[in-house]
Amino acid sequence: MKFATRAVHAGLDPDPTYRSVIPAIHQTSTFAQPAVGEFVEDYDYARSANPTRSALERALGELEGGLGSSFSSGMAATHALITAICSAGDHVVLPADLYGGTFRLVDKVLTRFGITYTLVDQTDLAALAAAVTEQTKLVWIETPTNPLLNVVDVRAVIDGLPGEVFVVVDNTFATPVNQRPLELGADAVVHSVTKYLGGHSDTVGGAVIVRDPAVHEQVRFIQNSIGAVPGPFDCFLVHRGLRTLHLRMAAHAANAEAVVGFLKSAPGVSEVRWPGFSGMVSFRHPDAIGIAQRTKLFTLAESLGGVESLIEVPQAMTHQSVEGSDAAVPADLVRLSCGVEAAEDLVDDLHRAIGAGA
C-alpha cells in the first residue's frame, strides 16, 4: 500500500468486543489473570505492555518498516537505545550539530558509565570515517540536523562504515513521509513523537524502531526495566496524529517554502536554511531575540512539529547544554517550525517582526 494508506490504517484493528473502528483506550495499571502466572497475550502489568501502546507500536513499526517500541519522551527512547547497544568502554560518534538533549545525555550522563564520544560533521564523510575507532559501537545520525538543518546522506555514511558499527538515525525532523532510514540500511530509527508524529503539541513521547528482532528484544527489556513508558492516552493521541501525518507534512513544507521565499530577501537576514521538505527553517539575524519576541502568530516556545507555528532562539533556549562545546550554535540563529496556518499570514507576521526592529 502507498504511504498515505498505511498512515491512515497502521496499527488499527477494530475493537474485538464492540467492533468500534478506533480501539478503546485501556486506561488501566494492571490486568486480571485467569490463573496464577497466566495472562492474556503480553498483558499482566501496564508498565510491561498495554493494548493502546501496542497499537501505536505496531503503527510506528509499519510506517518505518521495522519493530517499534514507545517511550515517555524522545530522550527516554534515546537513552533506551544507546544503553541497549553500548557498554562501558564503547565509543559513540555524534553529529557536531545535534539536539542539545542528546548531547547532554551522552556528555553529562553516559560518560559517567564509561561511554566515550566524538563530535564530527557528518556531511564530511572523510572526517566521519576518521572518527571511527576500534571501540566505536554506534554512530548516531541526525538528518536534517537540529538546529542548522544540514542533510546527511545516510546511505553514504553506512557504506563508509565497518559492518559491525550500529547506525541510528534520529528521524524526528524528516518523518517517514520524507525518509525511511531502515530502508537505507540503518539499524534503528528514533523519534520524538512529541513533534511531527503526534503533530498537535498536546503530548510528549518517544519511539525506537529497529530492524533486528534480537535488538528489538533488547530495547523492550530496557523499556520494561527502566519503565519510561507513555500512558495510554498519550499513545492514543500520537496514534491519532499519525493518521494525518502525510497531509500535515505537505502543508508544513508548503508553508516553509513560502517563508523561505520571503526570508531570502528580508533585511538583515542571512544563511536561510531549509532542507526542501518538512516545516523546519532556520536563519541568522543580528536581532534574533527581538524578532522572536515580536512575532504574533509564531509563538515563542520550545518544541516543533505542531500544527501551530513556533519560533525560538536555540542558543538561549533548546541548545544551552551544548554551550562551550564543539556543538555550540550561534547566538543570532533563529529556528522556525512552520505550522499549517495560511502561508500569507505567516509571512506577514515575520515581515512585521523583522521590519519593526529595523
C-alpha positions in Angstrom: 0.0 0.0 0.0 1.0 3.6 -0.5 2.3 5.6 2.5 -0.9 7.7 2.8 -3.0 4.5 3.1 -0.6 3.0 5.6 -0.7 6.1 7.7 -4.4 6.1 8.0 -4.7 2.4 8.8 -1.4 1.5 10.6 -1.9 -0.4 13.9 -5.7 -0.1 13.7 -7.8 -3.2 14.3 -11.4 -2.8 15.2 -12.3 -3.4 18.8 -12.9 -7.2 19.2 -15.8 -6.7 21.6 -17.9 -3.9 20.1 -16.3 -3.5 16.7 -15.5 0.2 17.2 -13.4 1.4 14.3 -11.0 3.1 16.8 -9.9 0.7 19.6 -10.6 1.6 23.2 -8.2 3.4 25.4 -7.1 0.9 28.0 -6.6 3.3 30.9 -5.5 0.7 33.5 -2.5 -0.2 35.5 -2.9 -3.9 35.7 -4.9 -6.8 34.1 -6.9 -9.6 35.8 -5.2 -13.0 35.4 -7.4 -16.1 34.8 -4.9 -18.2 36.9 -1.7 -17.7 38.7 1.0 -16.9 36.2 -1.4 -16.9 33.3 -2.4 -13.7 31.4 -3.8 -12.7 28.0 -1.1 -12.1 25.4 1.5 -9.8 26.9 -0.8 -8.0 29.3 -0.1 -8.6 33.0 1.1 -5.2 34.2 0.8 -1.9 32.2 4.5 -1.0 32.5 5.3 -4.1 30.6 2.6 -3.8 27.9 -0.8 -2.1 27.3 -3.1 -2.7 24.3 -3.3 1.0 23.4 0.5 1.3 23.5 0.8 -2.0 21.5 -1.4 -0.5 18.7 0.8 2.6 18.5 4.0 0.5 18.4 2.6 -1.6 15.6 1.7 1.5 13.7 5.2 3.0 14.2 6.8 -0.2 13.0 4.6 -0.3 9.9 5.4 3.3 8.9 9.2 3.0 9.4 9.5 -0.6 8.2 10.6 -2.3 11.5 9.7 -3.2 15.1 8.5 -0.3 17.3 8.8 0.5 21.0 7.2 3.5 22.6 8.6 5.7 25.4 7.6 8.5 27.6 9.8 11.0 25.7 12.2 11.2 22.9 15.1 11.3 25.4 13.8 8.2 27.1 13.8 6.5 23.7 17.4 7.8 23.0 18.6 6.5 26.4 17.0 3.1 26.0 18.5 2.5 22.6 22.0 3.7 23.5 22.1 1.6 26.7 20.7 -1.4 24.8 23.6 -1.3 22.4 26.5 0.2 24.3 28.5 -0.8 27.3 31.4 0.7 29.3 34.4 1.2 27.1 32.3 1.7 23.9 32.7 4.7 21.7 29.9 6.7 20.0 30.1 9.1 17.1 27.7 12.0 17.3 27.0 14.8 14.8 28.7 18.1 15.5 25.3 19.8 15.0 22.7 18.0 17.1 19.8 18.4 19.6 21.1 19.7 22.9 19.3 17.0 24.9 21.1 14.2 23.1 24.4 15.8 23.7 23.6 16.4 27.4 22.6 12.7 27.9 25.8 11.4 26.4 28.2 14.1 27.7 26.8 14.5 31.2 25.3 11.1 32.0 26.6 8.2 29.9 30.2 9.2 30.0 30.0 8.6 33.8 29.4 4.9 33.0 32.4 4.6 30.7 31.0 5.5 27.3 33.1 7.9 25.2 32.1 10.0 22.2 33.4 12.1 19.3 31.6 15.0 17.6 32.0 15.2 13.9 30.5 16.9 10.9 28.7 14.0 9.3 28.3 15.7 5.9 32.1 15.3 5.7 32.4 11.5 5.0 36.1 11.5 5.3 36.0 13.2 8.7 33.3 10.7 9.8 35.4 7.7 8.8 38.4 9.2 10.6 36.4 9.5 13.8 35.6 5.7 13.9 37.9 3.7 16.1 38.1 0.0 17.1 36.0 0.9 20.1 33.2 2.6 18.0 30.0 0.7 18.7 27.4 3.2 17.5 27.1 6.1 15.0 24.2 8.5 15.8 22.9 10.5 12.8 20.6 13.4 12.8 19.2 14.4 9.4 18.2 17.1 9.0 20.2 18.3 11.9 18.9 20.3 14.8 19.1 23.3 14.6 21.3 24.0 11.5 19.2 21.7 9.2 22.1 20.0 7.5 21.1 17.0 5.5 23.3 13.8 5.9 23.5 11.1 3.2 22.5 8.1 5.3 23.3 5.5 2.7 26.7 7.0 2.0 27.6 7.1 5.7 26.6 3.5 6.1 28.6 2.4 3.1 31.7 4.0 4.6 31.4 2.3 8.0 32.6 -1.1 9.2 29.8 -3.6 9.2 29.8 -4.1 12.9 29.0 -0.4 13.7 25.4 0.1 14.7 23.8 3.0 12.9 20.9 5.1 14.4 19.1 7.9 12.6 17.0 10.5 14.5 14.2 10.9 12.0 12.2 13.4 14.0 12.6 16.3 11.6 12.1 14.3 8.4 9.5 11.7 9.5 8.8 8.6 7.5 6.9 10.7 5.0 10.2 12.1 3.7 12.8 9.4 4.6 12.8 5.9 6.0 16.3 5.2 7.2 15.8 1.5 7.8 15.2 1.1 4.0 18.6 2.9 3.5 20.4 0.4 5.7 20.3 2.0 9.1 19.8 -0.4 12.1 17.5 1.8 14.1 15.3 4.9 14.0 14.5 7.2 16.9 11.7 9.8 17.1 10.5 12.4 19.5 6.8 11.6 18.7 6.0 14.8 20.6 6.9 16.6 17.3 5.5 15.8 13.9 4.2 12.3 14.5 1.9 13.5 17.3 1.6 16.8 15.5 -0.7 18.8 17.8 1.6 19.8 20.7 -0.6 18.0 23.2 1.5 15.1 24.3 5.1 14.1 25.0 6.6 10.8 23.8 9.4 8.9 22.0 9.9 5.9 19.9 12.6 3.4 18.8 12.1 1.3 15.6 14.7 -1.4 14.8 15.2 -3.9 12.0 16.6 -6.8 14.0 14.2 -8.8 16.3 17.1 -9.5 18.7 17.8 -5.8 19.1 14.1 -5.2 19.5 14.1 -7.6 22.4 17.0 -5.7 24.0 15.2 -2.4 23.6 12.0 -3.9 25.1 14.0 -5.3 28.0 15.3 -1.7 28.8 11.8 -0.3 28.3 10.4 -2.7 30.9 13.4 -2.4 33.2 13.6 1.4 33.3 9.9 1.9 33.0 9.9 5.2 31.0 6.7 4.3 29.1 3.9 6.5 27.8 0.5 6.4 29.3 -2.4 5.0 27.2 -4.0 8.4 26.5 -0.7 9.7 25.2 -0.4 6.7 22.9 -3.9 7.3 21.7 -3.1 10.9 20.9 0.1 10.1 18.9 -1.7 7.3 17.1 -4.5 9.7 16.1 -1.8 12.1 14.9 -0.2 9.5 12.6 -3.4 9.2 10.6 -3.0 12.8 9.2 0.8 12.8 9.0 1.1 12.8 5.3 -1.3 15.6 4.9 0.2 17.8 7.6 3.8 17.3 6.3 2.8 18.5 2.9 1.2 21.6 4.4 4.2 22.2 6.7 6.5 22.0 3.7 4.4 24.4 1.6 4.4 27.0 4.3 8.1 26.6 4.9 8.7 27.2 1.2 6.7 30.4 1.3 8.5 31.6 4.4 11.9 30.9 2.9 11.0 32.8 -0.2 10.3 35.9 2.0 13.4 35.4 4.2 15.9 35.3 1.4 15.2 38.9 0.6 14.3 40.2 4.1 16.6 42.9 5.5 19.4 41.7 7.8 18.6 38.0 7.2 21.4 35.7 6.3 22.1 31.9 6.0 18.5 30.9 5.4 18.3 27.1 5.7 15.5 24.7 4.7 16.1 21.1 3.6 13.4 21.2 0.9 10.9 19.3 3.0 9.3 19.4 6.4 8.4 22.7 8.1 11.7 23.5 9.8 13.5 26.7 8.7 16.5 28.5 10.3 18.1 31.8 9.6 20.5 34.3 11.2 19.8 37.9 12.1 21.6 40.3 14.5 18.3 40.9 16.2 17.4 37.3 16.7 16.0 37.7 20.2 14.0 40.8 19.3 12.4 39.1 16.2 11.5 36.0 18.3 9.8 38.2 20.9 7.8 40.3 18.3 6.1 37.7 16.3 2.4 37.1 17.0 1.4 34.0 15.0 4.8 32.4 15.5 4.6 31.5 19.2 7.8 31.9 21.2 8.2 28.4 22.6 10.5 25.3 22.5 9.5 22.2 20.6 8.3 21.9 17.0 6.2 19.9 14.6 2.7 21.0 15.8 0.0 22.4 13.6 0.8 25.9 15.1 3.9 27.8 14.1 6.7 28.2 16.7 9.8 30.4 16.9 12.9 30.1 19.1 16.5 31.2 19.5 18.3 27.8 20.0 21.4 29.2 21.7 19.3 30.7 24.5 16.7 28.0 24.6 16.9 24.4 23.4 20.7 24.3 23.0 22.1 25.8 26.2 23.5 22.4 27.1 26.0 22.5 24.1 27.4 25.9 25.0 31.2 25.7 25.3 31.4 22.5 23.2 32.1 21.9 19.5 28.3 21.6 19.0 27.6 25.2 20.2 25.3 27.2 18.0 25.5 30.9 17.0 23.6 33.4 19.2 22.0 35.0 16.2 20.3 31.8 14.9 16.5 31.7 14.7 14.7 28.4 14.3 11.2 28.3 12.9 8.7 25.5 13.0 6.2 26.4 10.3 2.7 25.2 11.1 -0.3 24.7 8.8 -1.8 28.2 9.0 -2.3 30.3 5.9 1.2 30.9 4.4 0.4 34.6 3.8 -0.3 35.2 7.4 3.0 33.6 8.5 4.9 35.7 6.0 3.2 38.9 7.2 4.0 38.0 10.8 7.7 37.7 10.1 7.7 40.8 7.9 6.3 42.8 10.8 8.6 41.3 13.4 11.8 41.8 11.2 10.7 45.2 10.0 9.9 46.5 13.5 13.5 46.2 14.5 15.0 47.9 11.5 
